[in-house]
Amino acid sequence: MLSPYQSILHQLEKANSLDDIWDIAVNFFKQQGISHIIYVYCRAYENNTKDTILLTTMPDWWVKVYQDNDYAEIDPFFTHCCKSYDTLKTGIEYYNDYDFLSQVERELIEEASQTGFISGASFTMRKQGIGSDFGGWNLGTSLKRKDFDKLYAEKGEILRIVAMYMHEQINIKLNKDIVETKRYTAKILSDRQIDCLKLLAKGKRIQQIADILNIKPVTVDHHIKLARENLHATTREQAIARAIIKRLILIN
């Protein structure tokens, strides 16, 4: 049986358009129990979203309400999630965890719960303040908090990596990152960098990787840092995604 990574690679080999990539993403996330899928990426953002990519499975009526009311200006995904690479739990099941949310932000989350999105997680691909581009994924479910926590504990790592992988594929297909793509494909990873990224992609932690490779944890960190630099990746997940896309690492 193909692993989730191998399955995505196999399907993307046949993808001829952005629609194909999006269908693959939707099918994959739904297989993992994600029912509400939002991908938003803003380019040259200057207090507006005129150059924004929006792909979503949210109901059409909600998208219209969101756009008609300029909810992007108060959406916690933009005002909070996109300011950090940390994964934040999202939806009405979690909003009481965040005392920094304003009243209008809370009301937006409550309104969004009418679509069935009550629990989820955000994955920032590039954070606000790093260049002019930022955005990422908000993956939601209709699960209660306890059940979503269980789902995330089991699948959070693969959801984040595949989200980054899909982000890279979407941007390449849109011909938005051609220059950057040429830059990071010009570099070759060392054997040790490949070993570390491959184990990291399998969900191994730094200490576990160090034990497997019989090296020190600080050395693992060093190899991963170099791999990120060679791939021009901001995060470990982005490095993994780019390495997989270019077949620099294969996940068994």
N, C-alpha and C positions, 0 to 999 in steps of 0.2 A: 504494500500500500504506500502511495506517495505521502510524504510528509506535507504539512501545510505550506512550507516554503517551496518544495518541489512542485506542488500542485499550482501555486501561483505562477511560478516561472513557466511551467508548461502551458498554462492558459494564456499568459501574456505573449508568448511566442506567436500566438494566433491573433492577437489584438491588432486591429488595423485602424482604430479610431479612438477618440476620447470616450465615445459612447461604449465601446467594447471594454475599455479599462474600467469605466464606472460600473458597468454591469458585473464585471468580475469582482470589483470591490464590494458591491452591494451583496452579491451572493455569498462571498466569503464571510463578511461581517454577520449576515443573518444566520449563517451556519454556526457561528460562535454565540448566538443568542442576542445579537444587537438588532433591535427593530427600528430605531430612529438614527439615521446616519446623516451627518452634516459635515461637509467639507467647505470651508471658506478660506480664501486666500486673497489678501489685499496687496495690490502693487501700487507703488508711488502714492501711498496713502497720506493725504494732507487734509485731515478733517473732512474727508468725504470717502465714498466707496465706489466712485465711478469706474475704477479699473479693478473690479472685484470678481473673482471666480466663485460662483456659488453652485454647489452640487448637493442635492439633498433628497431624502425620501420623506421628508416632512410633508403633511397634507398641503395641497395647493392653496386652500383657504388660509392656512397659517402663514405661508410664504407671502401671500398678498397682504395680509394684515401687518406682517413684519415690515414689508417694504413701504406700504402706505403710511405707516406711522413712524418711519425712520428709527426703528428699534435698534439698528446698529449703533446708534449714538449712546445707548444705555445698556447694551447687551453685555452681561458680565463676562462672556467669552472674550470680547474685545477689551473691556475695561480692566479685567483681572487675569484671566487665563493666559492671554497672549503676552503678558508681561513677564512670564516665567516659563522655563522649560519643565518645571515640575508638573506632574499630572495632578489635576484637581478633580475631585468628584463633583458632578454636576446634577442638576435637577432638584425638585422640591424636597426630595428625601434628604438632601444634604445642605440646603441653604441656611439652615439654622447653625451650621458649623462655622459660618463666616460672618462674624460680627461687623466686618467692614462693608458689607453690602448695604447700599442705600435703599430707601423705601421703594423707589421706582424700579430698581433692579430686582427687588424681591417680588414686586407685582408682575414684572415681566416673566419671571420664573414660574410664578403661580399660573399666569395665563398660558404659558407654554405647556404646563401639565395637562391642559385640556386636550392636547394631541395624544396623550398617553406617555409622553416623555417625563418620567418622574425620577429616574436615577440614571447616572451615566458617568463618563469620564472624558476629560479634554486631553488632547495630545497636541502640543504646540510644535509646529514644524520649524518656524523661525519666529523669534519673539519680537514684539514691538520694541523699536529702538535700535535694532540691528539692521542698518540699512533702511531702505524704504519699503521693503516687503515684510509681511508677517501674516500669520494665520495658522490654520491647521484643522484638526478634526474635533468634533463633539459627538461622541458615540453614546446613544441613549437606549434605555429600555423601559418597560412598564413594570419592572421588578421592584419589590420593596427593598429597603436598604439592606437588610440581612442577606437576602438572596443575591443582590447585585455584588455585595462584598465577597460572597463566595465565588461568584462567576469571575470577578476581577482577580481574586487570589489565584484562580486556576489558569486564567487566560490573559491576564493583563499584559504580560511580557510580549506574547505573540501579537496581541492587538496593537501594541505600540509599534513594534517593528514593522508589521505589515502596513500600518497607517503611514509610516515614513516611506516605506517601499512604494506604496501607491502614490504618495505625494511626488516622489521623484519621477515616476512613470508619467503621471499627469502633466508635469511640467515639461518633460522631454517631448511628449506627444504634442504639446502646444507650441513647441519650438521656442519656449521662453528661456531655457537655460542652456542653449547650444554652446555658448562661449564657455560657461562654467563646466559643462560636461567635457569639453575638450581639455580643459585644464586638469580635471581630476583623473581623466583616463590616461594622461601622459605619465603619471607616477606609477611605480610598481611597488607593491607591498613586499616586505621581507617575509621569509618563512615564519618567523616568530610572530610578526604582526598578523599574518593570516591565521596562525594557530589561535592566537588570543581572540581575534574577532569571531572566529568560528565557534569557539567555546562560549563566548559572550552571547552569541546569537542563539545558542542552545539553552540559555537561561542560567549559565554558571556564573557564580559570583567571583570576585577578584581572588579571594582566598582559595576557592575551589580550583580556579584556573592555575594558580600558583602551585597547588599540590599536584595537579595532573601533569603540569609541565616541569615540575621539580625546579622551580625558580621562585624568587622572592615576590611577594605581592607588589612591592614598589617597582619591580622590574616589569610586571604585568601592566601596571599603570603607565609606565614609560612606553611600552610597545603600543598600547592602545592610543596614547597621546600622539605618537608618531604616525600611526595609521590614520587618525583623524586629520592630522596636518596634511598628509599625503593625498588624502581624498577630499581635502577642503571641506570637511564636515564639521558642523558646529557641535553636534552631540554624538554620543556613542551609537545611538540608534540610526542616525543618519549615515554614519560610517558603515554600519552593517548593511543598510539598505543599498548604499552605493556599491559596496563590494559585491553584494549578491547580484545586482543589476549587471555589473560588468563581468560577472562570472569569475571574480578574483577569489571568492570563496563559494563553496558548494555546501549546502546543508543536507546531510543524509537523513 
